[in-house]
Structures are given as C-alpha cells and as structure tokens.
Amino acid sequence: MTEYAIRARGISKRFGDLTAVDHLDMEVESGRIFGFLGPNGSGKTTTIRMLCGLLTPSDGDVEVLGLKVPEQAEQLRQRIGYMTQKFSLYTDLSTRENLRFMADIYGLDRRDRWRRIDEVLAQFTLTDLRDRRLDAMSGGQRQRVALAAATLHRPTLLFLDEPTSAVDPENRRDFWEKLFDLSEAGTTILVSTHYMDEAERCHRLAILERGQVRRNDAPDALMQALDGRVIEVNGPGLRQLRQHLMAQPEVVSAAQQGSSLRVLLGEPVAAPLDYLRGQLNDPAQQPRATRPNLEDVFMAATSGERAA
Ligand SMILES: Nc1ncnc2c1ncn2[C@@H]1O[C@H](COP(=O)(O)OP(=O)(O)OP(=O)(O)O)[C@@H](O)[C@H]1O
C-alpha cells in the first residue's frame, strides 16, 4: 500500500483580498522527491509554510507524517527539516559552531551530539570546512552547511524552499546528489524551484500558478503529454514568423532559440505540423516536430492554455 508523507485537501490561504493558495490538493509519497515549480508569487512558499505548521490555512485539511497540522505542529517539528531560500545560519560563526547551535535547538543528546555533527560534516563534504566561518564560504558551500543543519536531527521529511537559488549549476548538481542520497536512505523531500533542470530531477512535480495546481505528475509523463505539439522551424524570417504566430489563438508560445523558432501549439490543434505549415511565410522555412521539454510543459501549464 502506498504511504503518504503529506496529504493536503482543499487548502487555501487568504491574505486580506489576496488568495495566495486556492483550494490546493496534493499527496506526497513517502521516500520520494516531490517538486513545486511555479512563477514568482504562485504560492509555493505559502504552501510549504502551511504544510510545516508555520502558517494556519484559511481552509482545508493537512496531514503530515500522520499528524494533523497545525494542531499537532509541535510534535511534527522534531520530525521535519526546513531550509529556505533566505540563509538563516550565523555567518560570523564556523560550520561546527552553527551545527552545535542547531544541535541545542533540536535538543540532541549531549553524548551523541559531536558524533552526529562529525557524521553530517562527512556526509555533506564539509569536514575540511568545519572551522571556517560562513562569511568566508561560497554560496554552494553555505547551502551544504544549511542542508547539514536541516538534517542534523535525522528528520524523515525535508522541506526545501528554493534551496539553490544562489548556487551555480555545478554546485546545484552536487547539492542534488546529496538530496538523492537522503532520498535513497528513506527521507521524503518537498522542494520548490525555479530551475527546469532541478524540476526534471524530481520523482513527481506539481506546477503551480496563482495558488492552484495546474499539473501534477512525473516529469516524463508531463513531457510526453505534449508529444507532437512542439514544432521547431528553421530558415529565414523567423522574427516575423514569430510575430505572426503569437497573434494566433492556437499558439501557446513561440520562442527563438539560436537559429530556430520553437513553437508550442494548443491541445485543440488536431494536426500540429500541418497547421504550422499553413502559417509559414517563406518557402525556405522548415518545420519539424521535436521532443517536448519541461519548459514547454511549464509554458502550457501557466499560459492558461491560450488555445483551450
Ligand atoms: N504574509 C503575507 N502577507 C500578504 N501577502 C503575502 C504574504 N505572504 C505571501 N503573500 C503573497 O502571496 C502570494 C504568494 O506568495 P508566495 O511567497 O507563496 O509565492 P512563491 O511562489 O513562493 O513566490 P517566489 O517564487 O517569489 O518565492 C504573493 O502574491 C505574495 O505577495
């Protein structure tokens, strides 16, 4: 039987007149990496804060690790880790000093404390940086310290809110390797991101827009659902062609990439390639269907499906 670390039913959050999260349903399977992808202000942070018990929903029910939230948030606190885009450790303290401070907050057993700190230092490749102050570290190194701090008390569920927003691609890749190690060891991870490459790594992905879930599936399945609807056009006159296509209700998006134009067509277009051939304005332009990527999925999900 599938076990769920998180179940949310119809949760909403209103701030005055603004509905930041609007009747959202979601389930996160235990041990999986679940991603939240969405434009700025789509409600990712607000949702995560409600799931952690830091914000009370205006409506709906939340159950996390079998506990009702926010009612049982206090019991939940020891079992979850939380890391935000804003760096929340002390930059004038060393790695070990920060971790010792977190060990106090989590109430780690005094005898176990240093053993556990050494363990996370090794796990997150921080042993050589143990005595370095955080203000003398790179963005990627600091994020590893933050992840070590968030997992010090061995949580079974981790909430990561845009954890790599200040990290370069190579360090992001390393960071994700650590997340897969944690997932392999049974930790459930909910991670929000702006980056397509990160979103594609998740076992499952929810795309949010205006506080609502627009898509929710495995990244591969989301991409396959667009099969045949992405057409690349090569040839002359692409700027003009783009302008023409963007005015058509059947076209969800058209974006130039190097010397080709990538066009995403709406679902009601029955024969996308034929449709596009009919729109071309130069006989030298060559259209061909191409494999959808996650950015296409994101565009289709957040464009209100112009063609629908
Ligand atoms: N405490 C608050 N009071 C009033 N409005 C808020 C509050 N917190 C969030 N909002 C608003 O709710 C909406 C959703 O914000 P939220 O931070 O959840 O989005 P997000 O998807 O995490 O965005 P980002 O990617 O920029 O972090 C935004 O319009 C935001 O301005």
The ligand as an SDF file (V2000), in Angstrom:
LIG
                    3D

 31 33  0  0  0  0  0  0  0  0999 V2000
    2.3980   37.4470    4.8420 N   0  0  0  0  0  0  0  0  0  0  0  0
    1.8580   37.8470    3.7040 C   0  0  0  0  0  0  0  0  0  0  0  0
    1.0090   38.8690    3.6430 N   0  0  0  0  0  0  0  0  0  0  0  0
    0.4280   39.2640    2.4790 C   0  0  0  0  0  0  0  0  0  0  0  0
    0.6680   38.6730    1.2920 N   0  0  0  0  0  0  0  0  0  0  0  0
    1.5160   37.6390    1.2710 C   0  0  0  0  0  0  0  0  0  0  0  0
    2.1600   37.1610    2.4620 C   0  0  0  0  0  0  0  0  0  0  0  0
    2.9450   36.1010    2.1250 N   0  0  0  0  0  0  0  0  0  0  0  0
    2.8080   35.9400    0.7900 C   0  0  0  0  0  0  0  0  0  0  0  0
    1.9620   36.8470    0.2730 N   0  0  0  0  0  0  0  0  0  0  0  0
    1.5420   36.9430   -1.1430 C   0  0  0  0  0  0  0  0  0  0  0  0
    1.0270   35.6950   -1.5360 O   0  0  0  0  0  0  0  0  0  0  0  0
    1.3840   35.3780   -2.8870 C   0  0  0  0  0  0  0  0  0  0  0  0
    2.1300   34.0590   -2.9320 C   0  0  0  0  0  0  0  0  0  0  0  0
    3.4190   34.2470   -2.3590 O   0  0  0  0  0  0  0  0  0  0  0  0
    4.4640   33.0760   -2.1550 P   0  0  0  0  0  0  0  0  0  0  0  0
    5.6590   33.6720   -1.4560 O   0  0  0  0  0  0  0  0  0  0  0  0
    3.8040   31.9140   -1.5240 O   0  0  0  0  0  0  0  0  0  0  0  0
    4.8140   32.7050   -3.6640 O   0  0  0  0  0  0  0  0  0  0  0  0
    6.0620   31.8990   -4.2340 P   0  0  0  0  0  0  0  0  0  0  0  0
    5.5010   31.0310   -5.3230 O   0  0  0  0  0  0  0  0  0  0  0  0
    6.8080   31.2390   -3.1460 O   0  0  0  0  0  0  0  0  0  0  0  0
    6.9270   33.0690   -4.8790 O   0  0  0  0  0  0  0  0  0  0  0  0
    8.5240   33.1910   -5.0820 P   0  0  0  0  0  0  0  0  0  0  0  0
    8.8760   32.2350   -6.1710 O   0  0  0  0  0  0  0  0  0  0  0  0
    8.6670   34.6270   -5.5000 O   0  0  0  0  0  0  0  0  0  0  0  0
    9.1660   32.8740   -3.7720 O   0  0  0  0  0  0  0  0  0  0  0  0
    2.2060   36.5720   -3.3760 C   0  0  0  0  0  0  0  0  0  0  0  0
    1.3430   37.4160   -4.0940 O   0  0  0  0  0  0  0  0  0  0  0  0
    2.6880   37.2160   -2.1010 C   0  0  0  0  0  0  0  0  0  0  0  0
    2.8950   38.6070   -2.2730 O   0  0  0  0  0  0  0  0  0  0  0  0
  1  2  1  0
  2  3  1  0
  2  7  2  0
  3  4  2  0
  4  5  1  0
  5  6  2  0
  6  7  1  0
  6 10  1  0
  7  8  1  0
  8  9  2  0
  9 10  1  0
 10 11  1  0
 11 12  1  0
 11 30  1  0
 12 13  1  0
 13 14  1  0
 13 28  1  0
 14 15  1  0
 15 16  1  0
 16 17  2  0
 16 18  1  0
 16 19  1  0
 19 20  1  0
 20 21  2  0
 20 22  1  0
 20 23  1  0
 23 24  1  0
 24 25  2  0
 24 26  1  0
 24 27  1  0
 28 29  1  0
 28 30  1  0
 30 31  1  0
M  END
$$$$
